[in-house]
């Protein structure tokens, strides 16, 4: 949460962030890249940003394991 709060203090209102995360089955990888699920993105950023999922793309590979790439736009309130 510190990172999200810090970003919120640095950015002006209506600023946009493009965030790309990976989701995969728990325990499949030790990371990095780490699994960051939509619930965690919402929890971390929603106090300061409007969070919108732009797309989910299956068939991405992380260290030869299947993953889903999730693209978000975050708009500072």
N, C-alpha and C positions, 0 to 999 in steps of 0.2 A: 504494500500500500504506500510505502514511502516514495517509491518511484512515481506512482500515479499522482500523488499529492504534489510532489516536486514539479512534475510536468504542468500541473494545473496552475502552480504559482508562476511559472515562467511564461506561459502562453497567454496571449490576449483572448478576450471573448471571441467566439466564432472561429477560432483557429481549428485546423483539421489535422488529424493524425491518421496515417494508414498503418494498420497493425495486421500482421500476418502471423498466425499461430499454427501449430500442429497438434492434432489430436490423434491418440492411438490407445490401444488397450493397455490398461494398467499393468505394470510389471514387464511389458514387452521390451522396453529400453530403459537403461539407467540414465540416459541423457548425457550430454546435450546431443541433439536438441531435446528439450524437455516438453512434455505434454502440458498444454495450457488449454483447459476446456472453457467453453462459453460462459459457464457459471462463474468461473474465476475471473474472467475478463470483466464481466458485469460487476462483480463484487469489488474489484479493484478500482475500476474507472468510473462507474456510474455516479458516485457522489459529485463528480465535477464535469463529466462528459456525457453527452448523448451517445450511446453505443448502438451501432447498426451493423448487422451482418450483411455483407455485400455478396458473399458467395461461399459455398463449400465445395471443395474439389477432392473427390475420392481418387484413389489410384496413385497418390503421391508416395514416394518411398523415402524412408528415413533409416539410414544404416541397413539397407536391404530388407526393411520391414514395412508392411503397408501402414499408411497413415492418411489422415484427412487434413488438407490445408484449409484453414478458415480465414477469410479476409474480412476485416472490420474497418469501418470509418468511425473515428471518435471526434466529436465536435464539442469544443469547449463551451460551456454555458456561461 
